[in-house]
Structures are given as C-alpha cells and as structure tokens.
Amino acid sequence: MKKIIYVPGKNPKPPAAQHRQQLFRCLLQGVQRIDPEIADDIEATDSFTLVAWNRYFYDAVIGIAQIKPWVDQLLEQQTFPESDIAAVRSVKYRLARLLYQIGDHL
C-alpha cells in the first residue's frame, strides 16, 4: 500500500499525535463509507503520515478540545448539504482528483 502524507494548512493545530489521531479517524470513516476493504488496509498498514509543521511556524498549539467536538459532529453526519455534494462534483474538483490519480500512478 502506498503512503498517505498529510500536510495541514495554516493556523495552529493540536499537538501532532492528537491531531494525527483525529485526522486518521476522519480518513478511515470517509473511506469506510465508500470502500470498507481499503479502509481496513489503510488502518492495518499504518500508511498515514502527518507532516506537523504548524507548531514550528506559529510557535503555538491549540488544545484538542477546540477541534474534537467539530470532528465528532462531522463524523456523526449521515447526509451532507447539497452545496458540499455540488463542490465535489465540480469540474475543478474532478480535474484535481484526476491529477492526483495520475501522480499516484507515476
């Protein structure tokens, strides 16, 4: 299995181990909804890596309690707003996805 490397965006984040745990929960649950076998492979191979640079750039971290309720709320959702569905079906998103898939095969 290939590695999944996640580089978070701007703003301070929780301590790296806690942040990775929440990101991994989201990744696994999202993949589980589409392909449970791949989700099991990702979990079994520990193929998810977090590049936790934010602490060094911002010289700050936030408590996990600041993000965990939002993560829990996201993971409890069974349906999603039509605007979210439209966004992932957009030409821009599909093109980006295609480019990532091409990169995965190189």
A tleap script that builds the chain and sets N, CA, C and O, in Angstrom:
source leaprc.protein.ff14SB
mol = sequence {
  NMET LYS LYS ILE ILE TYR VAL PRO GLY LYS
  ASN PRO LYS PRO PRO ALA ALA GLN HIE ARG
  GLN GLN LEU PHE ARG CYS LEU LEU GLN GLY
  VAL GLN ARG ILE ASP PRO GLU ILE ALA ASP
  ASP ILE GLU ALA THR ASP SER PHE THR LEU
  VAL ALA TRP ASN ARG TYR PHE TYR ASP ALA
  VAL ILE GLY ILE ALA GLN ILE LYS PRO TRP
  VAL ASP GLN LEU LEU GLU GLN GLN THR PHE
  PRO GLU SER ASP ILE ALA ALA VAL ARG SER
  VAL LYS TYR ARG LEU ALA ARG LEU LEU TYR
  GLN ILE GLY ASP HIE CLEU
}
set mol.1.N position { 0.852 -1.182 0.000 }
set mol.1.CA position { 0.000 0.000 0.000 }
set mol.1.C position { 0.891 1.235 0.000 }
set mol.1.O position { 1.918 1.279 0.677 }
set mol.2.N position { 0.482 2.225 -0.763 }
set mol.2.CA position { 1.201 3.493 -0.805 }
set mol.2.C position { 0.955 4.275 0.480 }
set mol.2.O position { 0.026 3.985 1.234 }
set mol.3.N position { 1.799 5.261 0.709 }
set mol.3.CA position { 1.666 6.114 1.890 }
set mol.3.C position { 0.755 7.297 1.589 }
set mol.3.O position { 0.721 7.809 0.470 }
set mol.4.N position { 0.026 7.714 2.599 }
set mol.4.CA position { -0.774 8.930 2.538 }
set mol.4.C position { -0.060 9.942 3.420 }
set mol.4.O position { 0.088 9.726 4.623 }
set mol.5.N position { 0.376 11.025 2.839 }
set mol.5.CA position { 1.084 12.064 3.589 }
set mol.5.C position { 0.186 13.285 3.633 }
set mol.5.O position { -0.226 13.803 2.595 }
set mol.6.N position { -0.115 13.742 4.842 }
set mol.6.CA position { -0.994 14.892 5.013 }
set mol.6.C position { -0.183 16.064 5.537 }
set mol.6.O position { 0.470 15.968 6.576 }
set mol.7.N position { -0.229 17.157 4.819 }
set mol.7.CA position { 0.427 18.391 5.238 }
set mol.7.C position { -0.681 19.393 5.548 }
set mol.7.O position { -1.340 19.884 4.631 }
set mol.8.N position { -0.897 19.703 6.838 }
set mol.8.CA position { -2.000 20.595 7.194 }
set mol.8.C position { -1.772 22.019 6.712 }
set mol.8.O position { -0.646 22.444 6.453 }
set mol.9.N position { -2.869 22.733 6.601 }
set mol.9.CA position { -2.838 24.122 6.166 }
set mol.9.C position { -2.440 25.067 7.273 }
set mol.9.O position { -1.777 24.682 8.236 }
set mol.10.N position { -2.851 26.300 7.124 }
set mol.10.CA position { -2.434 27.366 8.029 }
set mol.10.C position { -3.103 27.257 9.397 }
set mol.10.O position { -4.008 26.448 9.602 }
set mol.11.N position { -2.643 28.077 10.312 }
set mol.11.CA position { -3.143 28.215 11.686 }
set mol.11.C position { -2.592 27.137 12.618 }
set mol.11.O position { -2.270 26.034 12.178 }
set mol.12.N position { -2.487 27.459 13.891 }
set mol.12.CA position { -2.015 26.481 14.870 }
set mol.12.C position { -2.931 25.262 14.914 }
set mol.12.O position { -4.138 25.358 14.692 }
set mol.13.N position { -2.333 24.130 15.203 }
set mol.13.CA position { -3.043 22.858 15.291 }
set mol.13.C position { -2.799 22.247 16.669 }
set mol.13.O position { -1.939 22.720 17.413 }
set mol.14.N position { -3.547 21.202 17.014 }
set mol.14.CA position { -3.286 20.492 18.273 }
set mol.14.C position { -1.918 19.799 18.215 }
set mol.14.O position { -1.305 19.730 17.150 }
set mol.15.N position { -1.444 19.291 19.348 }
set mol.15.CA position { -0.198 18.526 19.331 }
set mol.15.C position { -0.267 17.432 18.254 }
set mol.15.O position { -1.322 16.843 18.019 }
set mol.16.N position { 0.857 17.178 17.618 }
set mol.16.CA position { 0.897 16.322 16.426 }
set mol.16.C position { 0.222 14.964 16.611 }
set mol.16.O position { -0.567 14.559 15.757 }
set mol.17.N position { 0.506 14.258 17.688 }
set mol.17.CA position { -0.069 12.918 17.871 }
set mol.17.C position { -1.591 12.984 17.976 }
set mol.17.O position { -2.291 12.143 17.412 }
set mol.18.N position { -2.100 13.974 18.693 }
set mol.18.CA position { -3.551 14.121 18.839 }
set mol.18.C position { -4.193 14.565 17.525 }
set mol.18.O position { -5.274 14.098 17.166 }
set mol.19.N position { -3.533 15.452 16.826 }
set mol.19.CA position { -4.043 15.927 15.538 }
set mol.19.C position { -4.097 14.771 14.539 }
set mol.19.O position { -5.090 14.596 13.834 }
set mol.20.N position { -3.033 13.995 14.487 }
set mol.20.CA position { -2.998 12.845 13.586 }
set mol.20.C position { -4.134 11.874 13.906 }
set mol.20.O position { -4.790 11.361 13.000 }
set mol.21.N position { -4.361 11.629 15.173 }
set mol.21.CA position { -5.426 10.698 15.569 }
set mol.21.C position { -6.786 11.156 15.032 }
set mol.21.O position { -7.555 10.341 14.522 }
set mol.22.N position { -7.084 12.444 15.142 }
set mol.22.CA position { -8.371 12.953 14.665 }
set mol.22.C position { -8.446 12.927 13.135 }
set mol.22.O position { -9.483 12.578 12.571 }
set mol.23.N position { -7.360 13.291 12.470 }
set mol.23.CA position { -7.331 13.228 11.007 }
set mol.23.C position { -7.507 11.791 10.522 }
set mol.23.O position { -8.228 11.534 9.558 }
set mol.24.N position { -6.846 10.866 11.198 }
set mol.24.CA position { -6.927 9.454 10.828 }
set mol.24.C position { -8.347 8.923 11.016 }
set mol.24.O position { -8.832 8.145 10.195 }
set mol.25.N position { -9.010 9.338 12.089 }
set mol.25.CA position { -10.420 8.967 12.301 }
set mol.25.C position { -11.267 9.411 11.118 }
set mol.25.O position { -12.082 8.646 10.602 }
set mol.26.N position { -11.068 10.654 10.695 }
set mol.26.CA position { -11.843 11.196 9.570 }
set mol.26.C position { -11.543 10.442 8.281 }
set mol.26.O position { -12.457 10.076 7.542 }
set mol.27.N position { -10.278 10.215 8.019 }
set mol.27.CA position { -9.884 9.498 6.810 }
set mol.27.C position { -10.511 8.108 6.779 }
set mol.27.O position { -11.122 7.716 5.784 }
set mol.28.N position { -10.356 7.365 7.876 }
set mol.28.CA position { -10.878 5.996 7.903 }
set mol.28.C position { -12.390 5.954 7.746 }
set mol.28.O position { -12.918 5.126 7.004 }
set mol.29.N position { -13.079 6.834 8.435 }
set mol.29.CA position { -14.536 6.810 8.330 }
set mol.29.C position { -14.994 7.201 6.929 }
set mol.29.O position { -15.932 6.604 6.399 }
set mol.30.N position { -14.356 8.180 6.332 }
set mol.30.CA position { -14.726 8.576 4.979 }
set mol.30.C position { -14.489 7.462 3.973 }
set mol.30.O position { -15.347 7.185 3.135 }
set mol.31.N position { -13.335 6.826 4.052 }
set mol.31.CA position { -13.033 5.725 3.137 }
set mol.31.C position { -13.940 4.534 3.430 }
set mol.31.O position { -14.378 3.846 2.508 }
set mol.32.N position { -14.221 4.289 4.695 }
set mol.32.CA position { -15.101 3.181 5.101 }
set mol.32.C position { -16.468 3.282 4.422 }
set mol.32.O position { -17.056 2.268 4.044 }
set mol.33.N position { -16.959 4.484 4.274 }
set mol.33.CA position { -18.274 4.688 3.651 }
set mol.33.C position { -18.267 4.313 2.172 }
set mol.33.O position { -19.297 3.927 1.621 }
set mol.34.N position { -17.120 4.424 1.540 }
set mol.34.CA position { -17.008 4.157 0.108 }
set mol.34.C position { -16.481 2.749 -0.165 }
set mol.34.O position { -17.014 2.029 -1.009 }
set mol.35.N position { -15.417 2.361 0.567 }
set mol.35.CA position { -14.791 1.058 0.322 }
set mol.35.C position { -14.198 0.518 1.630 }
set mol.35.O position { -13.049 0.813 1.958 }
set mol.36.N position { -14.983 -0.272 2.375 }
set mol.36.CA position { -14.525 -0.789 3.669 }
set mol.36.C position { -13.217 -1.582 3.592 }
set mol.36.O position { -12.418 -1.548 4.528 }
set mol.37.N position { -12.999 -2.282 2.504 }
set mol.37.CA position { -11.779 -3.079 2.369 }
set mol.37.C position { -10.537 -2.183 2.326 }
set mol.37.O position { -9.529 -2.484 2.965 }
set mol.38.N position { -10.613 -1.103 1.585 }
set mol.38.CA position { -9.482 -0.169 1.524 }
set mol.38.C position { -9.275 0.496 2.883 }
set mol.38.O position { -8.136 0.687 3.309 }
set mol.39.N position { -10.358 0.849 3.565 }
set mol.39.CA position { -10.238 1.440 4.905 }
set mol.39.C position { -9.518 0.478 5.845 }
set mol.39.O position { -8.659 0.895 6.623 }
set mol.40.N position { -9.861 -0.798 5.776 }
set mol.40.CA position { -9.188 -1.800 6.615 }
set mol.40.C position { -7.708 -1.896 6.271 }
set mol.40.O position { -6.871 -2.029 7.163 }
set mol.41.N position { -7.377 -1.830 4.975 }
set mol.41.CA position { -5.972 -1.872 4.554 }
set mol.41.C position { -5.204 -0.658 5.071 }
set mol.41.O position { -4.079 -0.788 5.554 }
set mol.42.N position { -5.809 0.512 4.970 }
set mol.42.CA position { -5.155 1.735 5.452 }
set mol.42.C position { -4.883 1.624 6.945 }
set mol.42.O position { -3.794 1.957 7.412 }
set mol.43.N position { -5.870 1.158 7.686 }
set mol.43.CA position { -5.714 1.030 9.139 }
set mol.43.C position { -4.668 -0.023 9.495 }
set mol.43.O position { -3.861 0.189 10.400 }
set mol.44.N position { -4.676 -1.152 8.792 }
set mol.44.CA position { -3.761 -2.252 9.104 }
set mol.44.C position { -2.311 -1.929 8.762 }
set mol.44.O position { -1.397 -2.397 9.441 }
set mol.45.N position { -2.093 -1.138 7.723 }
set mol.45.CA position { -0.722 -0.866 7.281 }
set mol.45.C position { -0.138 0.408 7.877 }
set mol.45.O position { 1.033 0.716 7.655 }
set mol.46.N position { -0.936 1.141 8.623 }
set mol.46.CA position { -0.478 2.399 9.213 }
set mol.46.C position { 0.218 3.259 8.155 }
set mol.46.O position { 1.358 3.688 8.329 }
set mol.47.N position { -0.493 3.494 7.065 }
set mol.47.CA position { 0.103 4.191 5.924 }
set mol.47.C position { -0.188 5.689 5.900 }
set mol.47.O position { -0.044 6.331 4.860 }
set mol.48.N position { -0.595 6.246 7.034 }
set mol.48.CA position { -0.951 7.662 7.106 }
set mol.48.C position { 0.096 8.410 7.915 }
set mol.48.O position { 0.356 8.073 9.069 }
set mol.49.N position { 0.690 9.418 7.310 }
set mol.49.CA position { 1.726 10.214 7.970 }
set mol.49.C position { 1.303 11.679 7.995 }
set mol.49.O position { 0.803 12.209 7.003 }
set mol.50.N position { 1.506 12.315 9.120 }
set mol.50.CA position { 1.213 13.741 9.277 }
set mol.50.C position { 2.527 14.511 9.304 }
set mol.50.O position { 3.427 14.188 10.079 }
set mol.51.N position { 2.634 15.518 8.465 }
set mol.51.CA position { 3.789 16.413 8.489 }
set mol.51.C position { 3.366 17.620 9.321 }
set mol.51.O position { 2.757 18.558 8.806 }
set mol.52.N position { 3.689 17.588 10.589 }
set mol.52.CA position { 3.183 18.569 11.555 }
set mol.52.C position { 4.126 19.772 11.663 }
set mol.52.O position { 4.917 19.867 12.602 }
set mol.53.N position { 4.037 20.663 10.718 }
set mol.53.CA position { 4.934 21.820 10.670 }
set mol.53.C position { 4.376 23.034 11.401 }
set mol.53.O position { 5.134 23.943 11.739 }
set mol.54.N position { 3.083 23.072 11.653 }
set mol.54.CA position { 2.426 24.279 12.160 }
set mol.54.C position { 3.017 24.791 13.474 }
set mol.54.O position { 3.151 25.999 13.667 }
set mol.55.N position { 3.364 23.882 14.365 }
set mol.55.CA position { 3.906 24.293 15.666 }
set mol.55.C position { 5.193 25.091 15.492 }
set mol.55.O position { 5.446 26.037 16.238 }
set mol.56.N position { 5.991 24.719 14.528 }
set mol.56.CA position { 7.264 25.403 14.311 }
set mol.56.C position { 7.070 26.770 13.659 }
set mol.56.O position { 7.803 27.715 13.951 }
set mol.57.N position { 6.092 26.865 12.786 }
set mol.57.CA position { 5.849 28.119 12.091 }
set mol.57.C position { 5.142 29.127 12.991 }
set mol.57.O position { 5.525 30.296 13.040 }
set mol.58.N position { 4.112 28.675 13.701 }
set mol.58.CA position { 3.310 29.584 14.526 }
set mol.58.C position { 3.794 29.658 15.970 }
set mol.58.O position { 3.354 30.521 16.730 }
set mol.59.N position { 4.690 28.761 16.348 }
set mol.59.CA position { 5.189 28.686 17.722 }
set mol.59.C position { 4.026 28.608 18.708 }
set mol.59.O position { 4.043 29.235 19.767 }
set mol.60.N position { 3.016 27.821 18.331 }
set mol.60.CA position { 1.833 27.678 19.183 }
set mol.60.C position { 1.099 26.400 18.806 }
set mol.60.O position { 1.193 25.919 17.677 }
set mol.61.N position { 0.373 25.867 19.764 }
set mol.61.CA position { -0.532 24.743 19.514 }
set mol.61.C position { -1.867 25.084 20.159 }
set mol.61.O position { -1.940 25.933 21.047 }
set mol.62.N position { -2.914 24.420 19.709 }
set mol.62.CA position { -4.217 24.585 20.353 }
set mol.62.C position { -4.577 23.271 21.026 }
set mol.62.O position { -4.068 22.214 20.653 }
set mol.63.N position { -5.442 23.341 22.002 }
set mol.63.CA position { -5.873 22.135 22.688 }
set mol.63.C position { -6.781 21.301 21.802 }
set mol.63.O position { -7.545 21.835 20.998 }
set mol.64.N position { -6.692 20.000 21.954 }
set mol.64.CA position { -7.515 19.096 21.155 }
set mol.64.C position { -8.999 19.342 21.417 }
set mol.64.O position { -9.832 19.080 20.550 }
set mol.65.N position { -9.331 19.837 22.593 }
set mol.65.CA position { -10.735 20.105 22.935 }
set mol.65.C position { -11.355 21.161 22.018 }
set mol.65.O position { -12.578 21.234 21.895 }
set mol.66.N position { -10.521 21.975 21.378 }
set mol.66.CA position { -11.037 23.004 20.473 }
set mol.66.C position { -11.518 22.427 19.142 }
set mol.66.O position { -12.378 23.017 18.488 }
set mol.67.N position { -10.975 21.288 18.739 }
set mol.67.CA position { -11.392 20.728 17.447 }
set mol.67.C position { -12.215 19.455 17.564 }
set mol.67.O position { -12.995 19.137 16.666 }
set mol.68.N position { -12.049 18.726 18.658 }
set mol.68.CA position { -12.707 17.416 18.762 }
set mol.68.C position { -14.222 17.485 18.627 }
set mol.68.O position { -14.784 16.630 17.944 }
set mol.69.N position { -14.924 18.445 19.231 }
set mol.69.CA position { -16.381 18.498 19.038 }
set mol.69.C position { -16.773 18.660 17.565 }
set mol.69.O position { -17.775 18.098 17.123 }
set mol.70.N position { -15.989 19.423 16.813 }
set mol.70.CA position { -16.281 19.622 15.390 }
set mol.70.C position { -16.013 18.348 14.598 }
set mol.70.O position { -16.754 18.018 13.673 }
set mol.71.N position { -14.958 17.639 14.963 }
set mol.71.CA position { -14.662 16.365 14.304 }
set mol.71.C position { -15.774 15.367 14.598 }
set mol.71.O position { -16.263 14.688 13.695 }
set mol.72.N position { -16.171 15.283 15.866 }
set mol.72.CA position { -17.252 14.363 16.241 }
set mol.72.C position { -18.536 14.687 15.483 }
set mol.72.O position { -19.223 13.787 14.999 }
set mol.73.N position { -18.853 15.967 15.383 }
set mol.73.CA position { -20.067 16.386 14.673 }
set mol.73.C position { -19.988 15.993 13.194 }
set mol.73.O position { -20.965 15.507 12.624 }
set mol.74.N position { -18.848 16.201 12.593 }
set mol.74.CA position { -18.661 15.830 11.191 }
set mol.74.C position { -18.849 14.326 10.994 }
set mol.74.O position { -19.528 13.896 10.061 }
set mol.75.N position { -18.247 13.534 11.875 }
set mol.75.CA position { -18.307 12.084 11.720 }
set mol.75.C position { -19.689 11.512 12.020 }
set mol.75.O position { -20.010 10.409 11.578 }
set mol.76.N position { -20.502 12.242 12.756 }
set mol.76.CA position { -21.861 11.786 13.058 }
set mol.76.C position { -22.824 12.037 11.901 }
set mol.76.O position { -23.906 11.450 11.857 }
set mol.77.N position { -22.443 12.900 10.969 }
set mol.77.CA position { -23.332 13.228 9.847 }
set mol.77.C position { -23.555 12.007 8.965 }
set mol.77.O position { -22.618 11.290 8.613 }
set mol.78.N position { -24.812 11.792 8.619 }
set mol.78.CA position { -25.157 10.712 7.697 }
set mol.78.C position { -25.440 11.250 6.296 }
set mol.78.O position { -25.294 10.536 5.304 }
set mol.79.N position { -25.842 12.497 6.229 }
set mol.79.CA position { -26.076 13.159 4.949 }
set mol.79.C position { -25.312 14.476 4.951 }
set mol.79.O position { -24.907 14.976 6.000 }
set mol.80.N position { -25.125 15.022 3.770 }
set mol.80.CA position { -24.330 16.233 3.653 }
set mol.80.C position { -25.086 17.276 2.851 }
set mol.80.O position { -25.910 16.935 2.003 }
set mol.81.N position { -24.807 18.550 3.117 }
set mol.81.CA position { -25.506 19.621 2.399 }
set mol.81.C position { -25.301 19.498 0.889 }
set mol.81.O position { -24.250 19.062 0.420 }
set mol.82.N position { -26.307 19.881 0.163 }
set mol.82.CA position { -26.239 19.839 -1.301 }
set mol.82.C position { -25.053 20.653 -1.817 }
set mol.82.O position { -24.463 20.304 -2.839 }
set mol.83.N position { -24.698 21.735 -1.118 }
set mol.83.CA position { -23.556 22.559 -1.545 }
set mol.83.C position { -22.244 21.773 -1.460 }
set mol.83.O position { -21.369 21.949 -2.308 }
set mol.84.N position { -22.094 20.909 -0.447 }
set mol.84.CA position { -20.890 20.076 -0.335 }
set mol.84.C position { -20.830 19.067 -1.474 }
set mol.84.O position { -19.776 18.845 -2.069 }
set mol.85.N position { -21.969 18.463 -1.766 }
set mol.85.CA position { -22.033 17.472 -2.841 }
set mol.85.C position { -21.719 18.133 -4.180 }
set mol.85.O position { -20.982 17.577 -4.994 }
set mol.86.N position { -22.276 19.311 -4.404 }
set mol.86.CA position { -22.010 20.035 -5.653 }
set mol.86.C position { -20.529 20.390 -5.771 }
set mol.86.O position { -19.961 20.331 -6.862 }
set mol.87.N position { -19.909 20.758 -4.658 }
set mol.87.CA position { -18.494 21.143 -4.683 }
set mol.87.C position { -17.610 19.984 -5.130 }
set mol.87.O position { -16.690 20.187 -5.923 }
set mol.88.N position { -17.870 18.775 -4.638 }
set mol.88.CA position { -17.018 17.642 -5.013 }
set mol.88.C position { -17.328 17.122 -6.411 }
set mol.88.O position { -16.555 16.347 -6.973 }
set mol.89.N position { -18.445 17.542 -6.966 }
set mol.89.CA position { -18.787 17.143 -8.335 }
set mol.89.C position { -18.373 18.191 -9.364 }
set mol.89.O position { -18.587 18.005 -10.562 }
set mol.90.N position { -17.788 19.281 -8.904 }
set mol.90.CA position { -17.419 20.364 -9.817 }
set mol.90.C position { -16.268 19.940 -10.733 }
set mol.90.O position { -15.513 19.019 -10.419 }
set mol.91.N position { -16.153 20.620 -11.854 }
set mol.91.CA position { -15.076 20.344 -12.808 }
set mol.91.C position { -13.722 20.558 -12.139 }
set mol.91.O position { -12.801 19.766 -12.337 }
set mol.92.N position { -13.598 21.609 -11.359 }
set mol.92.CA position { -12.336 21.911 -10.674 }
set mol.92.C position { -11.915 20.747 -9.781 }
set mol.92.O position { -10.755 20.336 -9.804 }
set mol.93.N position { -12.840 20.219 -9.003 }
set mol.93.CA position { -12.541 19.110 -8.096 }
set mol.93.C position { -12.191 17.850 -8.888 }
set mol.93.O position { -11.234 17.148 -8.559 }
set mol.94.N position { -12.965 17.570 -9.925 }
set mol.94.CA position { -12.711 16.366 -10.723 }
set mol.94.C position { -11.355 16.433 -11.417 }
set mol.94.O position { -10.659 15.423 -11.523 }
set mol.95.N position { -10.983 17.609 -11.884 }
set mol.95.CA position { -9.675 17.776 -12.511 }
set mol.95.C position { -8.563 17.553 -11.483 }
set mol.95.O position { -7.589 16.855 -11.763 }
set mol.96.N position { -8.705 18.137 -10.313 }
set mol.96.CA position { -7.707 17.947 -9.254 }
set mol.96.C position { -7.592 16.463 -8.898 }
set mol.96.O position { -6.488 15.945 -8.728 }
set mol.97.N position { -8.717 15.796 -8.789 }
set mol.97.CA position { -8.719 14.363 -8.461 }
set mol.97.C position { -7.995 13.572 -9.546 }
set mol.97.O position { -7.198 12.685 -9.241 }
set mol.98.N position { -8.267 13.889 -10.799 }
set mol.98.CA position { -7.601 13.213 -11.907 }
set mol.98.C position { -6.087 13.412 -11.840 }
set mol.98.O position { -5.328 12.467 -12.052 }
set mol.99.N position { -5.651 14.622 -11.549 }
set mol.99.CA position { -4.213 14.891 -11.453 }
set mol.99.C position { -3.575 14.095 -10.320 }
set mol.99.O position { -2.473 13.570 -10.478 }
set mol.100.N position { -4.253 14.000 -9.184 }
set mol.100.CA position { -3.737 13.185 -8.078 }
set mol.100.C position { -3.653 11.720 -8.483 }
set mol.100.O position { -2.677 11.044 -8.158 }
set mol.101.N position { -4.661 11.224 -9.186 }
set mol.101.CA position { -4.646 9.828 -9.616 }
set mol.101.C position { -3.506 9.568 -10.595 }
set mol.101.O position { -2.855 8.525 -10.529 }
set mol.102.N position { -3.266 10.506 -11.494 }
set mol.102.CA position { -2.138 10.366 -12.418 }
set mol.102.C position { -0.833 10.339 -11.629 }
set mol.102.O position { 0.036 9.507 -11.890 }
set mol.103.N position { -0.694 11.244 -10.668 }
set mol.103.CA position { 0.504 11.269 -9.826 }
set mol.103.C position { 0.705 9.979 -9.058 }
set mol.103.O position { 1.840 9.535 -8.885 }
set mol.104.N position { -0.370 9.372 -8.599 }
set mol.104.CA position { -0.276 8.104 -7.870 }
set mol.104.C position { 0.278 6.981 -8.738 }
set mol.104.O position { 0.909 6.052 -8.235 }
set mol.105.N position { 0.042 7.069 -10.033 }
set mol.105.CA position { 0.487 6.003 -10.931 }
set mol.105.C position { 1.892 6.226 -11.475 }
set mol.105.O position { 2.439 5.350 -12.146 }
set mol.106.N position { 2.471 7.359 -11.203 }
set mol.106.CA position { 3.837 7.634 -11.692 }
set mol.106.C position { 4.883 7.013 -10.800 }
set mol.106.O position { 6.077 7.146 -11.065 }
savepdb mol mol.pdb
quit
